[in-house]
Amino acid sequence: MPVIVFVSPKGGAGKTTSCLALSEQIARRVPVTVIDADPNHPIKSWAEGGNSPANMTIISDVTDKTIGETIADAATKTPFVIVDLEGTAATIVAYAIAESDFVVVPTQGSQLDAEQASRAFGLIRAHERGIQKHKPDYKLPYAVLFTRTSAAIQSRDTRHIRKSFEAGGIPFFETELNERAAFKAMFSYRLPLEMLPTDEVSNVGKAIENAEAFARELIARITSEAHQEKISS
């Protein structure tokens, strides 16, 4: 079962927001375990509002010593495991990456964020090198997710970064997670997107459509990678 890990060395990149948005969408269809490995436990705090989906199990009691075993155990119990990691602790991030099937690297559409994202790429490549000693063709699937972008127009910086990533062979999602009041409201109201009061929070429907599009593209990428691996094996 796929293990999806969200990695971002820079705070404020939208890591937890995109992790929760994805987890919610998947939980509408199949059971999912969310491992909240951020020391501030924002997803655990969100769930304490009492409105998390019945299909969603949240685990927050993890350390760098237990993260690998926790992920492996969760993967035997639910079809999806999604991991939200601390931004700066390289040890726990490396252990989580070692258990992952797909890594999402959220980043805002700025040059500073893009440069910080390269630290995440470095951890992914370090993991690949270790596996390639025994399996030379191994690659860990990953992609950059642009977050907090304008829904109306793509900024010049974001267009430039996307072109740079494309030229450098760095994969990225076509879907961007836009700047929406509803994504922030999930945490302030402690509610899933679908339960947010539309008379108090603007464009809830647009945020749901955005989250659905991200979930569809991610699942399509995972399915494609699994198919390619089956063919190559």
C-alpha positions, 0 to 999 in steps of 0.5 A: 500500500502506498506510503506518501511522505511530505517533506519541506525543509522550509517552514511555511511552505504549505506542507501540513495544509497540503498533507491534510487536504490530501488525507481528507480527500483520500479518507472520503473513499478509503481508510488512511493513516496520517502520521503527524510527525511534526513536533507541533502536531497540527493535524492531531490538534485539528482532529481534536475538534472531533470532526475528522473523517471516520476513515482517518486514523491519526498517529502522533506519538513518533520519534526518529527511532520509531518512525520507520516501524510506525510507518511499516505497521500502519501500511499493513492496516490501511490502504494509504499512509500519509506522513507529515514531517518536521521541516528541519530534523534530517534524521527522522525525515531520512528514516521516513523517506526510506519507508516511502513510495512517493515523496511530495515536496511542497514549495511556494513559488519563490526562488528562495523556497525553490532553493530550500527545496533542493535540500529535500531533493538531496535527501531523496537522492541520498536514499536512492544511492543507498538502494542503488548499490544493490538495485542500480535502476532504483528511483524513488518517485517524487514531485514538487507541489507549488503551494499558496499560489494565485488561482487567478494568474500564475506569477512570473516567479512560479513560471520561471521556477517551473521552467527551471525544474523542467530543464533540470529534470525535477518533476512537479505537479501540474496541479497547484494548491492555491491560496484559499481562505478555506485551507487556513480555515480548516485549522481555525475551525478544526473542520474538514473542507466539506464541513466548513460554513460557506456563509463564513468562509469564502470559496469553500467549493473552489478549495474542495475542487483544488484538493480533489484535483491534487489527489487525483493527480497524485494517485495517477502518478503513483499508479503510473509509477507502480505500472512502470515498475511492474513492467521493468521487473 
